[in-house]
Structures are given as structure tokens and as C-alpha cells.
């Protein structure tokens, strides 16, 4: 019996899974088995050029919990997720040969490494069907071509809103799935029970008791189950109504939506968020807070569309600018990573990040600005450190935000320097945040 192969990437959920629905329809139409796989690439375990592991313990633990949750959901539908370890271009073609599959369905991700993975499958002779499904607005629905996209976010947002664009309605989770291949699954090339070395991640990665996002506790755990429960919990008065007023707070579990970790792993769909946010507005009324949640989701879309427009150029030392290649001072960078710069608000933020795998959006801007504009270090090193540490690392948003702060993106201003003294006065005047993380 032949097989349809579905490759989970940054879409580790069953709701609003149009790529998976395509694979299901293909398997049913051709009377094929359905093999569901996730691949952990060895490069994620390597050290970066900056001297630290690419995927740190917090991300490993959150990712492992996300996969466990997806596995449980699939088992309830008579399926299982096959966890593979190895280069995508090697293990997926080998698996396809083993189960007689010639077509791979997967999410489309417009980032250089992710596009290279798909190309490797095509080069191996596989028919790869990619589907874009990570943004609110579909690229082909935008009121402009990708190459003509406005370079400033404000115009991007205004043109979408003027066109009255609405996200597609999210799809429900499937209630049944085609069966997996009947035998030999545990002998698949690259098969592993533990792609993230979960036992190690469980001992190394433990969310700090004072974390803004304690991911080892049930309500913040990785996976679709916790994601949907949290979405429902947050979308109750008064939290969405207060969002614009509280979003820059450095502490507090309900000061921000905290959707980003589940969005980053794909355990939660942006379109599902929008549908439930819209339902909230229908029941409770819209206001600045609910609008600003839409606003932030559009920022996320913008960073994804920039990847469609500029691609690998976003990863160049100069970014999209004509600025000289950035300088770098390894000792100063190390002091920044470890929270030993001598600037209290920055050190508190960096220690929180290392201890918890999370810090507020405002704090990310403060510490990123300090690295680039005060320590004159390479923005790419900072982006790599965030990739290693953050449980909500998202390739498009991370790259976009670092380019924005460094002045090497599309923003017309030549960088965004956040004055540490002013930021301290504005956001931690009583010193409570510094007291927590510098004690």
C-alpha cells in the first residue's frame, strides 16, 4: 500500500491545519496510508558561530512538551507522530522510499534554511506540496504584490485595513485520520523516541518560579491543549480591554496576551486567535485594547511578508541598509548574555531571559538596543542569543525585530535606541522588577 507523507514543521496543532487537511484528502482520494512525521535536525544541537548552543534548554523543553501533546491528540485519532532525527534532506526521502510515498505535504515557511529544506526534498525527487498557513492574511490576498509591499509597517497596516481584509475562518480539527502504514514504523530511517533529548531538557530547562511564562506549569505548557485553554482564559474581561495600557509592563501574567510561545511552535493558529477575539468584541464590544491585539498580530504578518519580499538579504550583516558591517566585541557580548553589563535594567532583563526563556516585549527592545547602540556589538549575535534562549523564538519575528532595532530593516529611522535611564523611570520606577532579577 502506498503512503501520503505529512511533515509537521512550525505548525504543531490539529486545529486550522489546512496543509494537514490537504494531506488527508490526498490519502483518502488515492486510498493511501498517512505517515505523520516531525524532524529534529542535528544542526539545532550544534554551537553557533558566536559560541553557544543554537537551541537552549528552555526551547528544548517547551518543544518536547509541544510534541508530546500533539502525540497524545493523534493517538486519540488512531494515529501517531513519528519523531525523526537527522538532516531533512536525508531522512525524509529515505522514509518516503521505505513507505512508498512520493508526495510530501507541509507548511510553507519563507525563511532561507526552511526553504533550503524543501529544495533538498525536491532535489531528492519528491513531489512537495507546501501551503502557507502561519499568518492572519494570506499573501495572495494582500492589496499589493509581495515585491511592491510597503516598506513601513504603518502603510502596510493602513492598506490592509482600508481594503477591509479579513482572515480566513479557521478550520476545525479533523475528527478522523487515515491509518498509518501497517508495520515497520520504528525502523524508519532517523526514528527516535526523543528528538529533543527530553530527559536532559527536563533537568536543564525548568521555568523559574517568578517567570512571566512558567512553561513547566500546566497552564503554560507547550502544546495545543494548553494553548487553547489559555486563549479562552485570556479572552475574558477585563484582560483584552486593558491590553494597550498594560502591554509594556515588565511583569505580570495577564499584562500581555502571552500567545507568542504557542504561536511560535504553531500550537495555536493566528486565525483561531482572530476568530475568538472577534467573537469577544461581538459580545463585549471593541476598544483600544482589542484593536491593539489585532495590531500586534499584523506586525507578525508584516515580518512574514518581509521574508517573501527580501529573503536572504534579511540575514546579511548590513540587512537592508547601506550601513557599514557591524562591529563586535566578544567580551562585551558575553557580559550582555550573562547580565553583567553594569546597567541594572539591562542586567535584570538578561538574567530573566537566561533563567526563564522568556521576557517581555518591552524588555527585549531595551536589551537589544543596549547591545547594538551602547555596546556596539553585532545585531546578529543578539538575534542568535534570542534564538537559543526564547521559548517563543519565531524566525521571522526575531529577525524582523532585530533589524528594526539596529536600523538595518525597513524602518526609515536609522535605528531605535532605548535610553536605559528613561526606560527604567518609565517602566520600573519603583525598582520591583530589578529587585526580582538582581537579588
N, C-alpha and C positions, 0 to 999 in steps of 0.2 A: 504493500500500500504506500502511495506517495504521501508527501507531507508538505504542509504550508508552515513556514517558519516566521514567527514574530519575535522581534528583538526589542525588548524594553530598554529604553535609554534614560532620559530625564523625564519620564512620564510614568512613574511607578504608582499607577492607580488603575481602577476599573471604570469609574465614572468619567464621562466626557472623553472617551478614548476612541476617537474616530479612526485612528490608524489600526487599533486592535479590531474594531468593527469591520474594517476592510479585510483584514486577515481572516476573520471568522467567515465573512461572506464568501471569500475565495475558497476557503477549505470546504465549506458546505456545497458550493457550486460544482466543485471538482471531486467531491466525495473523498477528501483527503483528511489525514490526521493533522493536528495542530500542535506544533512544538513551540513552547514559550521559553525564551532564554534571556538571561542577563549576563553581560560580560564585564568582568573587572580586569582592566588592563594592568600589566606589571609596571608600566611607566608611572602609575599613580603611587606606587610604593617607593619610587626612586627619589633621590635627593635632587632638588632644583639646582640651577646654576648659582643660586645665592646661598646654598649650603644648608638647607633644611629639607625635611621630608615634604613631598608635594601634598600628600593627604595626611593631616594630623589626626590625633586620636579622637577628637570631638566629632569630626566629619565621619570618621570610620564608624563610630558607634551609632550616630544618627542614621547613616546609610544602612548599616546592618539591621537596625530596628525597622527601617522602612521596608527592606526586603522581606524580613520575617512576617510583617503584617500583610504584605502582598501575597506571600506564600500561603498564609492561613486563608485568605479570601479565595484564592484559586483552588485550594483543596476542598473548600465548601462547594465548588462547582465541578468537582471531579477532575481537576487539572493539577498541574504542579509547575513551578518555576524552576527551570534548570539553570543552575548557577555555574558559570564557566569562568576560568582564569586563563588569560593569555592574550596576545595581540588579536584584535578583532579580525584583522585580515587573514589570520591563520586559523583560529578556532571555529569561526562561523562557516567558512567554506568546507572545512573538514567535517563539521557536524551536518551540514547540508548534504554532503556526499553520503554520510552514514545513514541518514533517514530518507534519502531520495527526495530532497527538496531542491527546487531550482528558483524559487521566488522567496524573497525576504521582504517583509513589511516592517516599517519602523517610522519613528518620528523624524521629521526634518529639523536639523539644528544648524543654523547658519554661523558656524564658527570654524576656524581653519582646521583644527585637529579633528573635529567631528565630521567635517566634510571629507577629510582625507580618509577616515574610516570607511565611509560609504564608497569612496572611489576604489579603495582596496578590495571591497566586495565585488564591485563591478569588474575590476581587473581580473578577479578570480573566476569570472564567468557567471556570476549570479545575477538574476534579474531583481533589482532592488526598487521597491515601491516606497518612496518617502512621502510623508504627509505632514504639513505644517500644522501644529496644534497647540502651541505654547502661549500664544498671545490672545488678547481680547479681540482685536480686529485682525482679520485675515489680510495678508499683504496684497492680494489681488482685489480687495475691496477698498483700498485706500483711494482717496480722491486725487492721487498723483502716482506716477510711475516711481518705482524704487530709486531709479537713478536721478529723479527730479525731486526727491524728498526734501522738504525744508531743512535747512541746517540748524535752525534754532528751535528748541522744543516748543516755545510759546506758539510759533506759527504752525508747527506740526499739530499741536493740540487744537488750536482755533480752527484749522481747516477740517479736522475730523468732526469737531462739534458743529461747525457750520453746515457740513454735509449730513448732519444728523445720523451718523453711522452708529449702528448698534451691533454688539457682539452676537454671534450665532448662539442659539439656545443650546445649553449643554446637554449632551446625551446622557441618558441613564446608564447605569452599569448593566452589562449583559446578565441575563438570568440563566443562561446555559452556554456551554462552550463545546466545540468538537473535542473528542478524546485525544490524548497524546498518543504518539507511537506506542505500540503494544509492548515492546521489550527493548532491552539494551540501553536504557537511558543513562544509567550510571557508568556506562563505559564510553559515553560521548567524549570526544577529544576536549580536554580542558576542564572536564567536570570536576567540581569541588563542592564540598558541603559548606564551605566557609570562605567566600571570596574576600571578605574584609578582615580575615584573621580575627573573628569576633571575640574569641576568648581574650586575646590581647587587648582588643578595643574596650572590652568591658572592664578590664582592670586599669587601663590607662585613661580612658575617657569617662569621667564622671562629672556631671554638671555640678557646679558649686552651689551650695545651699542658698546663696544670695543672688543667684543668677536671675537676670531678666527673663531667661528662657531655659528653665531647668529640664533639659531634654531627657533626663533619666526618670522623671516623674511621669505618671500615666498621661496626664493632660497635655504634656508637651512632647510625647514620644513620637519618634519617626513613624510615618505610615498614614495611609488614607483614613483609617478608623479614627485616630486622634485628630487628624486634620479636619474632618467633617464635624466632629464633636466640638472642636474649638471654634470653627466658623459659626456654628449655631450659638455657641455660648457668647461670642463677642458681639454678634448681631442682635443684641438685646439692649434696650435703653438702660443707661444713658451713653454707653461707650462709643457707638459710632457718631453720635451727636457732638461729642466732646473731642473727636479726633484732631481737628485742626488746632485746637487750643493745647492739647497735651502731647502732640506728636514729637516735639523736640525735647521732651523730658528725658533725662539720663537714666531714670529708674522707674520701675512700676510696671507690673504685668499687663495692665489694661490701659496704659498711656498710649500704646500703639496697637495696631491690629495683630502684630506678630504672625502674620500669614507667611512671611518670606521663607522660613525653613521648609515648609511643605510645598510652597510654590517652586522652590529651587530643585527639589527632588521630583517634582511632578506628582506628588501625592495629592495635591489639590490643584484643580483647574482654575485659571483666571476667569474663565467664562462661568464656572459654577459660582465663584465669588460674586461676580457681577449680577447674576440672576438672583441670588439671595439678597444682595444689597439692594437691588431694585425692588424686590418684594418688601424689604424692610421700609423703604421710602414710601411705598404704596400704603403701608399700614400706619407708619408713624410720621410721615412727612419727610421731605428732603430739607437739607440745611447745609451750612458751610462744611460741617464735619463729614457728612455722607458724600458731598461733592469732592472733598479733598481725597477721599479714598479712591474714587474714580480717577482723579488727577494723578495720584501716585501709580495706579495701575497703567495709566497711559505713558508715564515715564518709563515703566518697564517695557512696554511695547516699543517705545522710541529707541531704546538701546538695542532691541532685537532688529528693528528695521535698519538701524545704522550698520549692523553687520551685513545685511543684504546689500547695502549700498557701498560700503568701503572694505569689507572683508579683511584680509591680512594686514592692510595698512593700519588698522586699529592696534596692531601688536608691534608695530615698528617703534624704535626708540623715540623718533620725533612725532609719532602719532600722525595726526592730520595737519600738523603745524609746520612752520618754517623755522621753528626754534632750533638751536644747536642741540646736539646729542646731550642728554642729561649727564651731569656729574654724579659721582657716587663715592661715599666714604664708608667702607665696611664697618669700621668701629662705631661710628655714629649710628649706622643702621642697626647694629646689634644692640646698642643701648636703647634704641627705639623699640625693637622687638621685645626686649625684656622689661620695658617700663622703667628704665634707669636714665632718662634724659635730664632729669633735674627740673623739668616743667611739670608741676603736680597734676594738673588736669589731664595732660597727655599721658603721664605715667599711670594714673589711675585707669584710664581707658585701655591702655595696652595690657595692664595686668588683668583687668576684667576679661579682655579678649582671650588671653592665654589660659585663664582659669576656667572659662565657661564656654568658649567657642561662639560667643555672641557679644554684641554691644550695640547700643542704639545707633540709629542713622546719624543723629547729630554728632555723636562721639566719633563715628567713622570719619566724618568730614573734618573734625578737629584734628584727629591724629594723622590723617592723610595729608592735610595741609601742612602740619608741622614737619613731617618727613620731607616733603618736597620743597617747601618755601623757607623753612627755618634751618633745617639740617642739610639742604641742598643735595639730597640723595635721589637716586633713580626711582621714578614712579613705578617702574616695572617690578622692582624689588618689593615695594609695598603691596602691589597687586598680587604678587606671588605669595606673600605672607598671609594676606587675607584669604587667598585660595586655600592655603594649608589649614588655616585655623577655623574659618567660619562654618558653622553648621548650615548656614543658608547661602553658601557660595553658589553664585549663578554666573556663568562665564560672561554673558552679555552685559548684565548689570555691573558686575565687578569691573570689567574693562571700561565700560562707559563712564562710571563714576570716577575712576582714577584719571582718565583722560580729562574729564571735566574739571577736577580739582587742579590738575597740573597745567591746565591751559593748552593741552595738546589735542583737544577734541573739537567739537563743532561750536562751542560757546564763543561768542565774539570777544569776550573779555579774556585777557591773557593770564588765566589762572585765577583761582579762588583762594586767597589767603584768609584764614580764620585767625584773628588775633586771640591768642590764648587767654590774655588777661580779660578781654571783653567777653569771651565765651564763658569764662569762669564766673564772671559777675552776672551774666545773663542766665546761666543755667545751673550754677552750683554756688550761689552767693552764700548760702548757709554752711557750705562745706560738707554736706551729708554724703554726697557721692564720693568725694575724696576720702572721707573718713572710712568708708566701707572698704575701699580698694587699696588704700595706702597704709592701713593699720598693720 
